[in-house]
Amino acid sequence: MTHTRGFPALIATLVLALAVAACGSDSSSSGSSNASGGSTSSGGGAGVTKATDQLKQFQAAPTEITIKGALKGAPPAGKSIVMLGTNDPNNQKLQKSLKNLAAMAKWNYDVVSYDPANPATFNAAIDTAITKKANYIAEAGIPPTPAMIKKVQDAGANWVLTSVHPVEVKDPIIVNANAYANDELMGKVLADFFITDSKGKGNVVIEHVPAYPILKGFIDGFQAEVKAFCPDCKVKIQEITIPDLTAGKVPSVMVSALRSNPDADYVAFDVGPFAAGIDAALASAGLSNKVKVIGQAADEAGIAALKTGKQTAWTGFDPVYSTYVMMDAMFRDSLGMPIDAEASGLQTTQILTKDNVGDISTWSEPKDALAQFKKLWGLS
């Protein structure tokens, strides 16, 4: 899944991801589960102190990229990248960035479009990319099936992925930028904020769409951190079905969950756009001054709400950063260099609050990320 600000297109992309992967939960099911404290390492004051200490490294905007080590030489010119693209606004940003990066290296670049609502077009796009003699086929959000993976391998090409789960990074898949581990990290960072802000007494209801497997990384990270450091904290997972999500019912479902859990003082979201409408819903329910809104991967609306104080905390996320990681992997592969799969699966993040959000409308850190990558690549 790509974290996106184009909500309708996001739904279509994720529905296709579910269909192609044939994995994850049944999108027609719903329900909730409870997961509370039960410390496994430290709790009470010690747990809060630990969470607070861990949070410190994410309070300032990151200044260094996740990838280390310069290329051993100039990337060979003339390689070909084909992006499997959609009309999703976020996907369009990825396409534009990869095109610019390819031009810097004197590589060929093309886009083959597909319809996220029609799995057959995704497979057809792969076939077209192969006919274009692609060395690298780039794709965001859709887990390729074993047959698709083999098809690309047999053609002598490589897969370059971002925001895909589940997937194993092995030949011919050379990278999966913004992997499951990145959502897990943001879950832990947000949990550290929740523990710290609530002084170890928080009660949160978390929105979760189980049909989207990559989002389980956020849930797993958040719950593990709370279990380790906050025995007095309470966590309830409120599952959201695809029909309710597409019908815009998330705010009403979450308000109902909060009413059934009257001690809850936080509501959390696993993707920024999924919080659309929550402020108005909380106000109508008389909960605005009681329940704090937090989440991962802030969109423009979430950042604006932080500035006004209507929402409390979000993790920062920049989808374009993943294109730098993808390009770095392609360069290293073209030079026969190893690729650090773990580092490539992570992105920079920050805990954003009213105190540090500043005057930004979108989050993109480090601000000189591309310049840092270009230095590794020896490109000006």
C-alpha positions as CSV (number, residue, x, y, z in Angstrom):
1,M,0.0,0.0,0.0
2,T,1.2,3.5,-0.7
3,H,0.3,6.0,1.9
4,T,-1.6,8.5,-0.2
5,R,-3.5,11.7,0.0
6,G,-5.8,10.7,-2.9
7,F,-8.4,8.9,-0.9
8,P,-10.7,7.4,-3.6
9,A,-7.7,6.2,-5.6
10,L,-6.2,4.7,-2.5
11,I,-9.2,2.5,-2.0
12,A,-9.1,1.2,-5.5
13,T,-5.4,0.5,-5.3
14,L,-5.7,-1.4,-2.1
15,V,-8.6,-3.4,-3.2
16,L,-6.5,-4.5,-6.2
17,A,-3.6,-5.3,-3.9
18,L,-5.9,-7.6,-1.9
19,A,-7.2,-9.3,-5.0
20,V,-3.8,-9.9,-6.6
21,A,-2.1,-11.1,-3.4
22,A,-5.1,-13.3,-2.4
23,C,-4.1,-12.8,1.2
24,G,-5.1,-10.9,4.3
25,S,-8.4,-10.8,6.1
26,D,-11.8,-11.2,4.5
27,S,-12.9,-7.7,3.6
28,S,-16.5,-8.5,4.4
29,S,-15.8,-9.2,8.0
30,S,-15.8,-6.8,10.8
31,G,-15.3,-6.6,14.5
32,S,-12.9,-5.5,17.2
33,S,-10.3,-7.0,19.5
34,N,-8.9,-5.9,22.8
35,A,-5.2,-5.7,23.6
36,S,-4.1,-4.2,26.9
37,G,-0.9,-3.7,28.8
38,G,0.8,-6.8,30.3
39,S,4.4,-5.5,30.5
40,T,7.1,-7.9,29.2
41,S,10.1,-5.7,30.1
42,S,9.3,-2.6,32.1
43,G,6.2,-0.8,33.3
44,G,4.9,2.1,35.3
45,G,7.3,5.0,35.7
46,A,10.2,3.0,34.2
47,G,8.2,2.2,31.1
48,V,7.1,5.8,30.6
49,T,10.7,7.0,31.0
50,K,11.9,4.4,28.5
51,A,9.2,5.5,26.0
52,T,10.0,9.1,26.5
53,D,13.7,8.5,26.0
54,Q,13.1,6.6,22.8
55,L,10.8,9.3,21.5
56,K,13.4,12.0,21.7
57,Q,15.3,10.9,18.6
58,F,12.1,11.4,16.6
59,Q,11.1,14.9,17.9
60,A,13.3,16.8,15.6
61,A,13.2,16.7,11.8
62,P,15.6,14.0,10.5
63,T,18.8,15.2,8.9
64,E,20.3,12.1,7.4
65,I,19.0,9.6,4.8
66,T,18.7,5.9,5.7
67,I,21.1,4.6,3.0
68,K,24.9,4.7,3.6
69,G,27.9,4.1,1.4
70,A,28.8,5.6,-2.0
71,L,28.6,3.8,-5.3
72,K,31.8,2.2,-6.4
73,G,31.6,4.0,-9.7
74,A,29.3,5.8,-12.1
75,P,26.1,3.8,-13.0
76,P,26.2,2.5,-16.5
77,A,24.2,4.6,-18.9
78,G,21.4,3.4,-21.1
79,K,19.5,1.2,-18.6
80,S,15.7,1.1,-18.9
81,I,13.1,1.6,-16.2
82,V,9.4,1.0,-16.8
83,M,7.0,2.1,-14.1
84,L,3.6,0.4,-13.8
85,G,1.6,3.5,-13.0
86,T,-1.9,4.6,-12.1
87,N,-3.8,7.9,-12.0
88,D,-3.6,7.9,-8.2
89,P,-2.1,11.4,-7.2
90,N,0.5,9.8,-5.0
91,N,1.5,7.3,-7.8
92,Q,1.8,10.3,-10.1
93,K,4.4,11.8,-7.7
94,L,6.4,8.6,-7.8
95,Q,6.3,8.5,-11.6
96,K,7.5,12.1,-11.9
97,S,10.3,11.6,-9.4
98,L,11.6,8.3,-11.1
99,K,11.5,10.0,-14.5
100,N,13.7,12.9,-13.2
101,L,16.1,10.5,-11.5
102,A,16.4,8.3,-14.6
103,A,17.2,11.4,-16.7
104,M,20.0,12.4,-14.3
105,A,21.7,9.0,-14.9
106,K,21.0,9.0,-18.7
107,W,18.6,6.1,-18.3
108,N,15.5,5.4,-20.3
109,Y,12.2,5.8,-18.6
110,D,8.6,4.9,-19.5
111,V,5.3,4.4,-17.9
112,V,2.7,1.6,-18.6
113,S,-0.6,2.5,-17.0
114,Y,-3.1,0.0,-15.5
115,D,-6.5,0.3,-13.8
116,P,-6.3,-0.5,-10.0
117,A,-9.9,-1.7,-10.1
118,N,-9.1,-4.3,-12.8
119,P,-6.4,-6.9,-11.9
120,A,-6.2,-8.1,-15.5
121,T,-4.8,-4.8,-16.6
122,F,-2.0,-5.1,-14.0
123,N,-0.9,-8.4,-15.6
124,A,-1.2,-6.8,-19.0
125,A,1.0,-3.9,-17.9
126,I,3.7,-6.3,-16.9
127,D,3.6,-7.9,-20.3
128,T,3.9,-4.5,-22.0
129,A,6.8,-3.5,-19.8
130,I,8.6,-6.7,-20.8
131,T,8.1,-5.9,-24.5
132,K,9.7,-2.5,-23.9
133,K,12.9,-4.4,-22.9
134,A,12.8,-3.0,-19.3
135,N,15.9,-3.8,-17.2
136,Y,13.8,-2.7,-14.1
137,I,10.1,-2.8,-13.6
138,A,9.0,-0.4,-10.8
139,E,5.7,-0.8,-9.0
140,A,4.0,0.6,-5.9
141,G,1.5,-1.2,-3.7
142,I,0.5,-4.4,-5.5
143,P,2.1,-7.6,-4.4
144,P,3.2,-9.5,-7.6
145,T,2.1,-13.2,-7.7
146,P,4.7,-15.9,-8.1
147,A,3.8,-16.2,-11.8
148,M,4.3,-12.5,-12.3
149,I,7.6,-12.6,-10.5
150,K,8.8,-15.5,-12.7
151,K,7.6,-13.9,-15.8
152,V,9.8,-10.8,-15.2
153,Q,12.7,-13.0,-14.1
154,D,12.5,-15.1,-17.3
155,A,12.6,-11.9,-19.3
156,G,15.9,-11.0,-17.7
157,A,14.4,-8.0,-15.8
158,N,14.2,-7.1,-12.1
159,W,11.4,-5.9,-9.9
160,V,11.8,-2.7,-8.0
161,L,9.0,-2.3,-5.4
162,T,7.7,0.2,-2.8
163,S,5.0,-0.2,-0.2
164,V,4.3,-3.8,-1.0
165,H,3.4,-6.5,1.6
166,P,3.7,-9.4,1.7
167,V,6.8,-9.9,-0.5
168,E,10.2,-11.5,-0.1
169,V,13.1,-9.4,-1.4
170,K,15.1,-12.0,-3.4
171,D,16.0,-12.3,-7.1
172,P,14.4,-10.9,-9.2
173,I,13.0,-8.5,-6.6
174,I,15.9,-6.3,-5.6
175,V,14.2,-3.9,-3.2
176,N,11.0,-3.1,-1.4
177,A,11.2,0.5,-0.3
178,N,8.8,1.6,2.5
179,A,8.4,-2.0,3.7
180,Y,6.3,-3.6,6.5
181,A,9.1,-2.7,8.9
182,N,8.5,1.0,8.2
183,D,4.9,0.9,9.3
184,E,6.1,-1.1,12.3
185,L,8.6,1.6,13.2
186,M,5.9,4.3,12.9
187,G,3.7,2.3,15.1
188,K,6.3,2.1,17.8
189,V,7.1,5.8,17.5
190,L,3.4,6.8,17.9
191,A,3.0,4.3,20.8
192,D,5.9,6.0,22.5
193,F,4.1,9.3,22.1
194,F,0.9,7.8,23.4
195,I,2.6,6.4,26.5
196,T,4.5,9.6,27.2
197,D,1.6,12.0,26.6
198,S,-0.8,9.9,28.7
199,K,1.8,9.5,31.5
200,G,1.4,5.7,31.2
201,K,-2.4,5.8,31.7
202,G,-3.7,6.1,28.1
203,N,-6.8,4.4,26.7
204,V,-6.8,4.3,22.9
205,V,-9.2,3.0,20.2
206,I,-7.3,2.3,16.9
207,E,-8.9,2.2,13.5
208,H,-7.6,-0.7,11.4
209,V,-8.5,-2.1,8.1
210,P,-7.3,-5.8,8.2
211,A,-7.9,-6.3,4.5
212,Y,-4.7,-4.2,3.9
213,P,-1.8,-6.5,5.1
214,I,0.9,-3.8,5.3
215,L,-1.0,-1.8,7.9
216,K,-0.6,-4.7,10.3
217,G,3.0,-3.5,10.7
218,F,1.6,-0.3,12.4
219,I,-0.7,-2.3,14.6
220,D,2.0,-4.8,15.6
221,G,4.5,-2.1,16.4
222,F,2.1,0.0,18.4
223,Q,0.8,-3.0,20.5
224,A,4.3,-4.4,21.1
225,E,5.5,-1.1,22.4
226,V,2.5,-0.6,24.7
227,K,2.8,-4.2,26.0
228,A,6.5,-3.7,26.8
229,F,6.3,-0.3,28.5
230,C,2.8,0.5,29.6
231,P,1.0,-2.1,31.7
232,D,-1.7,0.5,32.7
233,C,-2.4,1.6,29.1
234,K,-5.4,0.1,27.2
235,V,-5.6,-0.6,23.5
236,K,-8.7,-1.5,21.5
237,I,-8.5,-2.3,17.8
238,Q,-11.6,-1.3,15.9
239,E,-11.7,-3.2,12.6
240,I,-13.1,-1.4,9.6
241,T,-14.5,-3.2,6.6
242,I,-13.9,-2.2,3.0
243,P,-17.6,-1.3,2.5
244,D,-17.6,1.0,5.5
245,L,-14.4,2.6,4.4
246,T,-15.5,3.3,0.9
247,A,-18.9,4.5,2.2
248,G,-17.2,7.1,4.4
249,K,-18.4,5.5,7.6
250,V,-15.1,5.4,9.5
251,P,-15.9,8.5,11.6
252,S,-19.3,7.1,12.8
253,V,-17.8,3.6,13.5
254,M,-15.0,5.1,15.5
255,V,-17.4,7.4,17.5
256,S,-19.5,4.3,18.3
257,A,-16.4,2.5,19.4
258,L,-15.5,5.4,21.7
259,R,-19.0,5.5,23.2
260,S,-18.8,1.8,24.0
261,N,-15.4,2.4,25.6
262,P,-16.2,5.6,27.7
263,D,-12.8,5.7,29.3
264,A,-11.0,6.1,26.0
265,D,-9.1,9.3,25.7
266,Y,-7.3,8.7,22.4
267,V,-8.4,7.6,18.9
268,A,-5.7,6.5,16.4
269,F,-5.6,6.0,12.7
270,D,-3.2,3.8,10.6
271,V,-3.3,6.0,7.5
272,G,-3.7,9.8,7.4
273,P,-6.7,10.0,5.0
274,F,-8.6,7.4,7.0
275,A,-9.1,10.1,9.6
276,A,-11.2,12.3,7.2
277,G,-14.2,13.6,9.0
278,I,-13.2,12.5,12.5
279,D,-13.0,16.1,13.9
280,A,-16.6,16.9,13.0
281,A,-17.8,13.5,14.2
282,L,-16.1,14.0,17.6
283,A,-17.6,17.5,17.9
284,S,-21.1,16.2,17.1
285,A,-20.7,13.5,19.8
286,G,-19.4,16.0,22.4
287,L,-16.0,14.3,22.5
288,S,-13.7,16.9,21.1
289,N,-12.4,18.0,24.5
290,K,-12.0,14.4,25.8
291,V,-10.5,12.4,22.9
292,K,-7.2,13.2,21.3
293,V,-6.6,12.2,17.6
294,I,-3.3,10.6,16.7
295,G,-2.0,8.5,13.8
296,Q,0.7,7.5,11.3
297,A,1.5,9.1,7.9
298,A,0.0,12.5,8.2
299,D,-1.7,13.9,5.2
300,E,-2.3,17.6,4.5
301,A,-5.5,17.6,6.5
302,G,-3.8,16.0,9.5
303,I,-1.0,18.6,9.4
304,A,-3.5,21.4,9.2
305,A,-5.4,20.0,12.2
306,L,-2.2,19.8,14.2
307,K,-1.6,23.5,13.6
308,T,-5.1,24.4,14.9
309,G,-4.8,22.0,17.9
310,K,-7.8,19.9,16.7
311,Q,-5.5,16.9,16.5
312,T,-2.6,15.9,18.7
313,A,0.1,13.9,17.0
314,W,1.1,12.2,13.7
315,T,4.1,10.5,12.3
316,G,5.7,12.2,9.2
317,F,5.8,10.3,5.9
318,D,7.1,11.3,2.4
319,P,6.1,8.9,-0.4
320,V,8.7,10.4,-2.8
321,Y,11.6,9.4,-0.6
322,S,10.9,5.8,-1.6
323,T,11.9,6.7,-5.2
324,Y,15.3,7.7,-4.1
325,V,15.7,4.4,-2.4
326,M,14.4,2.5,-5.4
327,M,16.9,4.4,-7.7
328,D,19.7,3.7,-5.3
329,A,19.0,0.0,-5.4
330,M,18.9,0.0,-9.2
331,F,22.2,1.8,-9.4
332,R,23.8,-0.7,-7.0
333,D,22.4,-3.6,-8.9
334,S,23.7,-2.3,-12.2
335,L,27.1,-2.1,-10.6
336,G,27.0,-5.5,-9.0
337,M,27.0,-4.0,-5.6
338,P,25.0,-5.4,-2.6
339,I,21.8,-3.8,-1.5
340,D,20.9,-3.3,2.2
341,A,17.4,-4.7,2.2
342,E,16.8,-3.7,5.8
343,A,17.9,-0.1,5.4
344,S,16.1,0.2,2.1
345,G,12.8,-0.9,3.7
346,L,12.9,2.0,6.2
347,Q,12.2,5.7,5.7
348,T,12.8,8.7,7.9
349,T,10.0,9.8,10.1
350,Q,9.2,12.3,12.9
351,I,6.6,12.7,15.6
352,L,4.7,15.8,14.6
353,T,2.8,17.9,17.1
354,K,1.5,21.5,17.3
355,D,4.8,22.4,19.0
356,N,7.1,21.3,16.1
357,V,5.0,21.1,13.0
358,G,5.9,24.6,11.9
359,D,4.5,26.1,8.7
360,I,4.6,23.1,6.5
361,S,1.6,21.8,4.5
362,T,3.2,18.4,3.7
363,W,6.1,16.6,5.4
364,S,9.3,15.9,3.5
365,E,12.4,15.3,5.5
366,P,15.4,15.5,5.3
367,K,14.9,18.6,3.2
368,D,18.1,17.8,1.3
369,A,17.4,14.1,1.0
370,L,17.9,14.1,-2.8
371,A,21.2,16.0,-2.5
372,Q,22.5,13.5,0.0
373,F,21.5,10.6,-2.4
374,K,23.1,12.3,-5.3
375,K,26.4,12.6,-3.3
376,L,26.4,8.9,-2.8
377,W,25.7,8.4,-6.5
378,G,28.4,10.8,-7.7
379,L,25.7,12.8,-9.7
380,S,25.4,16.5,-9.7
